[in-house]
Each structure stands twice: as structure tokens, then as C-alpha cells.
């Protein structure tokens, strides 16, 4: 709304008319005669008309200010209407722009959907390719693992067969009673045992007089001995591989009375050729014919796979430790 002042009307003509009427009323009163009814009415009328004339400019000024205020309000209303029309124009332009943006967004969404479908297809193809590669690698690894297991089984068979012959040779040397032969073959056997212990293959023999253990011992004919039997003699060593029993020791089992009767010192023969006894020949024959499982999990020849002894210690591939419990390593 404008702050311009409203125009003022001239007040002096109205003041002059009012003064004249008041002067006329004063002149009537100043005659000094008693006032009659018409004179009183004339005085009152003159004063009243003068007062009315006096307030007319103020009333006109008030009407002019009201009209100006109304005009100012109408001007503000017109400005607000113009602003609303401007806002409507902007809204129209924004709606047009939004329609264009919506159209572009639809196109972008279609492009994104196409790219997403293509990526899904490529991801599926890549997953199938990876799966085929994994299957191929698994098959290759399985083949290599089978080869390694067969090689390990063959290596174990060869090593066990070699140690069987070494054990039989040492048993024959002990029966010969020649100390120099026993010492030389014992040293050779110790070197062989040390070499196999480094890779986890540990032979063990049944100790004479110890109770017969069905898990660690077996007889040559495979028949279980009588209850309370003890080990009289070891015909072939048993073996454990990396803490797992793979073959029990082949022993001659008997009663404690038979053990006491057999405890007779053997005569010592010096400088005689080493001749294998019947027991050593029997041990070699059994070792040559005893089958060994080709499975690298290594099971017994004529029974289910034997788990590790409950008290078996973990073997050190470098130093080689013996299996505890009923097993005792050679030397």
C-alpha cells in the first residue's frame, strides 16, 4: 500500500460561513429586547447550521481517506492476483518440464532394465563357466589325489615289505648269536627305521611276555589265542602310519607257562654263517604273502579299517615317535 498522504480540502470557507452564522446569532441576542420564539429558533438554527458547516470538511477528509484506503487495498489485491498468475505460469512451465523429465526417466528406466537383463544373462553365463571350471578342476584334483593315494599305497607296500625283510634278517642274526653280525645288521635296521620314521611309517614289535592285544597283535594263522595268552615271539613287525594302525604285528602267542618253559638261554655260536631259522623263514613267507590295503586310509588286510590306538601318540615326521599302548617300536 502506498504511503502518499491523502489530499486535504480547504477549511477556511466553512469556518467563514460558521463565523457568519454565529455572528448573526450574536447580533440577534445583542439587540437587548426579549427574544421571541422566532428569534430563539433563528439563533438555534444559525448555531446548528454553523456547526454543521464546520464539520463538513472533516467529514469529506475522512471519506477521501477511506476511498484511498480502499484503492490501496484494491491495488494490493491486483498485485497478489498478478503474482498468482505468475505462479500459475511457472507451474505450467514446471509441469511441461516435468512431463519431459518423466519421458526421459521412462527411457532411462527402459535402458537400465535392458542393461540389467543383459548383466543377469552374462552373470548366469559366467556362473555356468565358473561351475564348469570348478568341475574340471575338481575332477583333475580328484584324479591327482587318486594318483597320489595309489602312489602312497604302493610306497607303503614297498616300504613295509623292505622292513619285513630287514626285521626277518635281524631276527636271523639274533638267532645266530654272532654279536658282530647282530651289531652290523642292527645298525642297518636302525638306519632303515629312522628313514621311515621321518615320513610317519613306524614299525613296532610285540614285547615278549606282554598280554596279547587283538588290535595290535595277530597270530600267523589268524586264529585268536586262548584267553590270558601272552606274546612268545614276534614273527613280523606291525606298522602304523602317521598315528594310524595299518597292520598288526604277527606274533606267536601262548600261555605264561609256555613262556616260562621257553626262557632258556640259547648257545652262542661265534663266526658261523648266518642261517635263517624256521621262524624267520615263516615270517618272510607271511610278510611276502600278507596283503596290504591300497587305500591311503590304510585298512587291515583281513578286517575292517583299524582306527588309531586310544593311547597312540602323534608321530613327528622328522624324529618319528612310537605308538603308545600295546605297541612298541623296534629299537
LUMLO-892264 format. One record per residue (C-alpha): residue number from 1; chain; x, y, z. Coordinates in steps of 0.25 Angstrom, whole numbers, plus 5000, padded with zeros to 4 digits. Layout:
N
+-----+---+------+-------+------+
:   k : c : east : north :   up :
+-----+---+------+-------+------+
: NUM : A :    X :     Y :    Z :
...
+-----+---+------+-------+------+
END
This chain:
331
+-----+---+------+-------+------+
:   k : c : east : north :   up :
+-----+---+------+-------+------+
:   1 : A : 5000 :  5000 : 5000 :
:   2 : A : 5005 :  5014 : 4996 :
:   3 : A : 5009 :  5023 : 5008 :
:   4 : A : 5005 :  5036 : 5000 :
:   5 : A : 4997 :  5046 : 5009 :
:   6 : A : 4982 :  5048 : 5005 :
:   7 : A : 4978 :  5062 : 4999 :
:   8 : A : 4972 :  5071 : 5009 :
:   9 : A : 4960 :  5080 : 5006 :
:  10 : A : 4961 :  5095 : 5009 :
:  11 : A : 4954 :  5098 : 5022 :
:  12 : A : 4954 :  5113 : 5023 :
:  13 : A : 4941 :  5115 : 5015 :
:  14 : A : 4934 :  5106 : 5024 :
:  15 : A : 4940 :  5114 : 5036 :
:  16 : A : 4936 :  5127 : 5030 :
:  17 : A : 4921 :  5122 : 5028 :
:  18 : A : 4921 :  5117 : 5042 :
:  19 : A : 4926 :  5130 : 5048 :
:  20 : A : 4916 :  5138 : 5040 :
:  21 : A : 4904 :  5129 : 5045 :
:  22 : A : 4910 :  5130 : 5059 :
:  23 : A : 4911 :  5146 : 5057 :
:  24 : A : 4897 :  5146 : 5052 :
:  25 : A : 4892 :  5139 : 5065 :
:  26 : A : 4900 :  5148 : 5073 :
:  27 : A : 4894 :  5160 : 5067 :
:  28 : A : 4880 :  5155 : 5070 :
:  29 : A : 4884 :  5153 : 5084 :
:  30 : A : 4891 :  5167 : 5085 :
:  31 : A : 4878 :  5175 : 5082 :
:  32 : A : 4874 :  5176 : 5096 :
:  33 : A : 4860 :  5172 : 5094 :
:  34 : A : 4853 :  5160 : 5099 :
:  35 : A : 4855 :  5148 : 5090 :
:  36 : A : 4842 :  5144 : 5083 :
:  37 : A : 4840 :  5129 : 5078 :
:  38 : A : 4844 :  5132 : 5064 :
:  39 : A : 4857 :  5139 : 5069 :
:  40 : A : 4861 :  5127 : 5078 :
:  41 : A : 4858 :  5118 : 5067 :
:  42 : A : 4867 :  5127 : 5058 :
:  43 : A : 4878 :  5127 : 5068 :
:  44 : A : 4878 :  5112 : 5070 :
:  45 : A : 4877 :  5109 : 5055 :
:  46 : A : 4889 :  5119 : 5052 :
:  47 : A : 4897 :  5112 : 5062 :
:  48 : A : 4893 :  5098 : 5057 :
:  49 : A : 4896 :  5101 : 5043 :
:  50 : A : 4909 :  5107 : 5046 :
:  51 : A : 4913 :  5095 : 5054 :
:  52 : A : 4909 :  5086 : 5042 :
:  53 : A : 4917 :  5095 : 5033 :
:  54 : A : 4929 :  5094 : 5042 :
:  55 : A : 4929 :  5079 : 5042 :
:  56 : A : 4927 :  5077 : 5027 :
:  57 : A : 4942 :  5078 : 5023 :
:  58 : A : 4946 :  5068 : 5033 :
:  59 : A : 4935 :  5058 : 5028 :
:  60 : A : 4940 :  5060 : 5014 :
:  61 : A : 4954 :  5057 : 5018 :
:  62 : A : 4950 :  5044 : 5025 :
:  63 : A : 4942 :  5040 : 5013 :
:  64 : A : 4954 :  5043 : 5004 :
:  65 : A : 4964 :  5035 : 5013 :
:  66 : A : 4954 :  5023 : 5013 :
:  67 : A : 4953 :  5023 : 4998 :
:  68 : A : 4969 :  5024 : 4997 :
:  69 : A : 4970 :  5012 : 5007 :
:  70 : A : 4960 :  5004 : 4998 :
:  71 : A : 4968 :  5008 : 4986 :
:  72 : A : 4981 :  5003 : 4992 :
:  73 : A : 4975 :  4990 : 4996 :
:  74 : A : 4970 :  4988 : 4982 :
:  75 : A : 4984 :  4991 : 4977 :
:  76 : A : 4990 :  4980 : 4987 :
:  77 : A : 4979 :  4971 : 4982 :
:  78 : A : 4983 :  4973 : 4968 :
:  79 : A : 4997 :  4971 : 4971 :
:  80 : A : 4994 :  4958 : 4978 :
:  81 : A : 4986 :  4953 : 4966 :
:  82 : A : 4998 :  4957 : 4957 :
:  83 : A : 5007 :  4948 : 4966 :
:  84 : A : 4997 :  4937 : 4966 :
:  85 : A : 4996 :  4938 : 4950 :
:  86 : A : 5012 :  4938 : 4950 :
:  87 : A : 5012 :  4926 : 4959 :
:  88 : A : 5002 :  4919 : 4950 :
:  89 : A : 5011 :  4921 : 4938 :
:  90 : A : 5023 :  4916 : 4946 :
:  91 : A : 5015 :  4904 : 4950 :
:  92 : A : 5010 :  4902 : 4935 :
:  93 : A : 5025 :  4902 : 4931 :
:  94 : A : 5029 :  4893 : 4942 :
:  95 : A : 5018 :  4883 : 4938 :
:  96 : A : 5023 :  4884 : 4924 :
:  97 : A : 5037 :  4881 : 4928 :
:  98 : A : 5033 :  4870 : 4938 :
:  99 : A : 5026 :  4863 : 4926 :
: 100 : A : 5039 :  4864 : 4918 :
: 101 : A : 5047 :  4859 : 4930 :
: 102 : A : 5037 :  4848 : 4932 :
: 103 : A : 5038 :  4844 : 4918 :
: 104 : A : 5053 :  4844 : 4919 :
: 105 : A : 5053 :  4836 : 4932 :
: 106 : A : 5044 :  4825 : 4925 :
: 107 : A : 5054 :  4824 : 4914 :
: 108 : A : 5065 :  4823 : 4925 :
: 109 : A : 5058 :  4812 : 4932 :
: 110 : A : 5056 :  4804 : 4920 :
: 111 : A : 5071 :  4805 : 4917 :
: 112 : A : 5074 :  4801 : 4931 :
: 113 : A : 5065 :  4789 : 4930 :
: 114 : A : 5071 :  4785 : 4917 :
: 115 : A : 5085 :  4786 : 4924 :
: 116 : A : 5080 :  4779 : 4936 :
: 117 : A : 5075 :  4767 : 4927 :
: 118 : A : 5088 :  4767 : 4920 :
: 119 : A : 5096 :  4767 : 4933 :
: 120 : A : 5087 :  4756 : 4938 :
: 121 : A : 5089 :  4748 : 4926 :
: 122 : A : 5105 :  4750 : 4926 :
: 123 : A : 5105 :  4747 : 4941 :
: 124 : A : 5098 :  4734 : 4939 :
: 125 : A : 5107 :  4730 : 4927 :
: 126 : A : 5119 :  4734 : 4936 :
: 127 : A : 5114 :  4726 : 4947 :
: 128 : A : 5112 :  4714 : 4938 :
: 129 : A : 5126 :  4716 : 4933 :
: 130 : A : 5132 :  4716 : 4947 :
: 131 : A : 5124 :  4704 : 4950 :
: 132 : A : 5129 :  4696 : 4938 :
: 133 : A : 5143 :  4701 : 4942 :
: 134 : A : 5141 :  4697 : 4957 :
: 135 : A : 5136 :  4683 : 4952 :
: 136 : A : 5148 :  4682 : 4943 :
: 137 : A : 5158 :  4686 : 4954 :
: 138 : A : 5151 :  4676 : 4964 :
: 139 : A : 5152 :  4665 : 4954 :
: 140 : A : 5166 :  4668 : 4952 :
: 141 : A : 5169 :  4669 : 4966 :
: 142 : A : 5161 :  4656 : 4969 :
: 143 : A : 5170 :  4649 : 4958 :
: 144 : A : 5183 :  4655 : 4964 :
: 145 : A : 5178 :  4651 : 4978 :
: 146 : A : 5175 :  4637 : 4974 :
: 147 : A : 5189 :  4636 : 4967 :
: 148 : A : 5195 :  4641 : 4980 :
: 149 : A : 5187 :  4631 : 4988 :
: 150 : A : 5191 :  4620 : 4979 :
: 151 : A : 5206 :  4624 : 4980 :
: 152 : A : 5205 :  4625 : 4995 :
: 153 : A : 5199 :  4612 : 4996 :
: 154 : A : 5210 :  4606 : 4987 :
: 155 : A : 5221 :  4613 : 4994 :
: 156 : A : 5215 :  4608 : 5007 :
: 157 : A : 5215 :  4594 : 5002 :
: 158 : A : 5229 :  4594 : 4997 :
: 159 : A : 5234 :  4601 : 5010 :
: 160 : A : 5227 :  4590 : 5019 :
: 161 : A : 5232 :  4579 : 5010 :
: 162 : A : 5246 :  4584 : 5011 :
: 163 : A : 5245 :  4586 : 5026 :
: 164 : A : 5239 :  4572 : 5028 :
: 165 : A : 5251 :  4566 : 5021 :
: 166 : A : 5260 :  4575 : 5030 :
: 167 : A : 5253 :  4570 : 5042 :
: 168 : A : 5254 :  4556 : 5038 :
: 169 : A : 5269 :  4558 : 5035 :
: 170 : A : 5271 :  4564 : 5049 :
: 171 : A : 5263 :  4552 : 5055 :
: 172 : A : 5272 :  4542 : 5048 :
: 173 : A : 5285 :  4550 : 5053 :
: 174 : A : 5280 :  4549 : 5067 :
: 175 : A : 5277 :  4535 : 5066 :
: 176 : A : 5291 :  4533 : 5060 :
: 177 : A : 5297 :  4538 : 5073 :
: 178 : A : 5309 :  4545 : 5066 :
: 179 : A : 5310 :  4559 : 5072 :
: 180 : A : 5317 :  4566 : 5061 :
: 181 : A : 5307 :  4561 : 5051 :
: 182 : A : 5296 :  4566 : 5061 :
: 183 : A : 5302 :  4579 : 5062 :
: 184 : A : 5304 :  4582 : 5048 :
: 185 : A : 5290 :  4577 : 5044 :
: 186 : A : 5284 :  4585 : 5056 :
: 187 : A : 5291 :  4597 : 5051 :
: 188 : A : 5286 :  4595 : 5037 :
: 189 : A : 5272 :  4593 : 5043 :
: 190 : A : 5273 :  4605 : 5051 :
: 191 : A : 5276 :  4614 : 5039 :
: 192 : A : 5264 :  4608 : 5031 :
: 193 : A : 5255 :  4611 : 5043 :
: 194 : A : 5260 :  4625 : 5044 :
: 195 : A : 5258 :  4627 : 5030 :
: 196 : A : 5243 :  4622 : 5030 :
: 197 : A : 5240 :  4630 : 5043 :
: 198 : A : 5243 :  4643 : 5036 :
: 199 : A : 5231 :  4641 : 5027 :
: 200 : A : 5222 :  4635 : 5038 :
: 201 : A : 5223 :  4620 : 5036 :
: 202 : A : 5227 :  4614 : 5049 :
: 203 : A : 5229 :  4599 : 5051 :
: 204 : A : 5226 :  4592 : 5064 :
: 205 : A : 5228 :  4578 : 5070 :
: 206 : A : 5221 :  4571 : 5081 :
: 207 : A : 5229 :  4570 : 5094 :
: 208 : A : 5232 :  4556 : 5099 :
: 209 : A : 5223 :  4554 : 5111 :
: 210 : A : 5213 :  4565 : 5109 :
: 211 : A : 5198 :  4561 : 5108 :
: 212 : A : 5192 :  4558 : 5095 :
: 213 : A : 5185 :  4570 : 5089 :
: 214 : A : 5175 :  4567 : 5078 :
: 215 : A : 5177 :  4581 : 5072 :
: 216 : A : 5192 :  4581 : 5072 :
: 217 : A : 5195 :  4567 : 5070 :
: 218 : A : 5191 :  4555 : 5062 :
: 219 : A : 5195 :  4541 : 5060 :
: 220 : A : 5201 :  4535 : 5047 :
: 221 : A : 5189 :  4526 : 5045 :
: 222 : A : 5179 :  4537 : 5048 :
: 223 : A : 5172 :  4529 : 5059 :
: 224 : A : 5171 :  4537 : 5073 :
: 225 : A : 5178 :  4530 : 5084 :
: 226 : A : 5173 :  4526 : 5097 :
: 227 : A : 5169 :  4536 : 5108 :
: 228 : A : 5181 :  4541 : 5116 :
: 229 : A : 5191 :  4538 : 5105 :
: 230 : A : 5204 :  4545 : 5104 :
: 231 : A : 5214 :  4548 : 5093 :
: 232 : A : 5224 :  4538 : 5092 :
: 233 : A : 5231 :  4543 : 5079 :
: 234 : A : 5229 :  4553 : 5068 :
: 235 : A : 5229 :  4547 : 5054 :
: 236 : A : 5227 :  4560 : 5047 :
: 237 : A : 5226 :  4575 : 5051 :
: 238 : A : 5214 :  4583 : 5051 :
: 239 : A : 5213 :  4597 : 5045 :
: 240 : A : 5206 :  4610 : 5048 :
: 241 : A : 5205 :  4621 : 5038 :
: 242 : A : 5204 :  4636 : 5043 :
: 243 : A : 5198 :  4630 : 5056 :
: 244 : A : 5188 :  4621 : 5050 :
: 245 : A : 5190 :  4606 : 5051 :
: 246 : A : 5191 :  4599 : 5037 :
: 247 : A : 5196 :  4585 : 5041 :
: 248 : A : 5197 :  4578 : 5054 :
: 249 : A : 5209 :  4571 : 5058 :
: 250 : A : 5210 :  4556 : 5055 :
: 251 : A : 5213 :  4548 : 5068 :
: 252 : A : 5214 :  4534 : 5074 :
: 253 : A : 5204 :  4534 : 5085 :
: 254 : A : 5204 :  4524 : 5097 :
: 255 : A : 5201 :  4523 : 5111 :
: 256 : A : 5210 :  4529 : 5122 :
: 257 : A : 5215 :  4514 : 5125 :
: 258 : A : 5220 :  4512 : 5111 :
: 259 : A : 5227 :  4526 : 5112 :
: 260 : A : 5234 :  4521 : 5125 :
: 261 : A : 5238 :  4508 : 5119 :
: 262 : A : 5243 :  4515 : 5106 :
: 263 : A : 5252 :  4524 : 5114 :
: 264 : A : 5265 :  4516 : 5113 :
: 265 : A : 5278 :  4523 : 5108 :
: 266 : A : 5282 :  4520 : 5094 :
: 267 : A : 5296 :  4515 : 5092 :
: 268 : A : 5305 :  4526 : 5085 :
: 269 : A : 5312 :  4521 : 5073 :
: 270 : A : 5323 :  4530 : 5068 :
: 271 : A : 5328 :  4533 : 5054 :
: 272 : A : 5317 :  4524 : 5048 :
: 273 : A : 5310 :  4527 : 5035 :
: 274 : A : 5296 :  4533 : 5037 :
: 275 : A : 5285 :  4523 : 5034 :
: 276 : A : 5271 :  4527 : 5035 :
: 277 : A : 5263 :  4519 : 5045 :
: 278 : A : 5249 :  4513 : 5042 :
: 279 : A : 5242 :  4524 : 5049 :
: 280 : A : 5250 :  4535 : 5041 :
: 281 : A : 5246 :  4528 : 5028 :
: 282 : A : 5232 :  4527 : 5033 :
: 283 : A : 5232 :  4542 : 5036 :
: 284 : A : 5238 :  4545 : 5022 :
: 285 : A : 5227 :  4536 : 5016 :
: 286 : A : 5216 :  4542 : 5023 :
: 287 : A : 5221 :  4556 : 5020 :
: 288 : A : 5222 :  4553 : 5005 :
: 289 : A : 5208 :  4548 : 5005 :
: 290 : A : 5201 :  4557 : 5014 :
: 291 : A : 5193 :  4567 : 5006 :
: 292 : A : 5193 :  4582 : 5010 :
: 293 : A : 5181 :  4591 : 5006 :
: 294 : A : 5184 :  4600 : 4995 :
: 295 : A : 5175 :  4610 : 5001 :
: 296 : A : 5183 :  4622 : 5006 :
: 297 : A : 5173 :  4622 : 5018 :
: 298 : A : 5181 :  4609 : 5020 :
: 299 : A : 5172 :  4597 : 5026 :
: 300 : A : 5176 :  4584 : 5031 :
: 301 : A : 5178 :  4572 : 5021 :
: 302 : A : 5166 :  4563 : 5026 :
: 303 : A : 5158 :  4572 : 5035 :
: 304 : A : 5151 :  4586 : 5035 :
: 305 : A : 5160 :  4598 : 5036 :
: 306 : A : 5166 :  4599 : 5049 :
: 307 : A : 5166 :  4613 : 5056 :
: 308 : A : 5177 :  4619 : 5063 :
: 309 : A : 5181 :  4613 : 5077 :
: 310 : A : 5174 :  4621 : 5088 :
: 311 : A : 5187 :  4624 : 5094 :
: 312 : A : 5195 :  4626 : 5081 :
: 313 : A : 5204 :  4638 : 5081 :
: 314 : A : 5204 :  4647 : 5069 :
: 315 : A : 5217 :  4644 : 5061 :
: 316 : A : 5227 :  4654 : 5057 :
: 317 : A : 5231 :  4653 : 5042 :
: 318 : A : 5245 :  4657 : 5045 :
: 319 : A : 5248 :  4650 : 5058 :
: 320 : A : 5237 :  4639 : 5058 :
: 321 : A : 5231 :  4635 : 5071 :
: 322 : A : 5226 :  4621 : 5075 :
: 323 : A : 5211 :  4618 : 5077 :
: 324 : A : 5207 :  4616 : 5091 :
: 325 : A : 5199 :  4605 : 5097 :
: 326 : A : 5201 :  4591 : 5093 :
: 327 : A : 5211 :  4595 : 5082 :
: 328 : A : 5226 :  4597 : 5084 :
: 329 : A : 5235 :  4601 : 5073 :
: 330 : A : 5247 :  4594 : 5069 :
: 331 : A : 5259 :  4599 : 5076 :
+-----+---+------+-------+------+
END
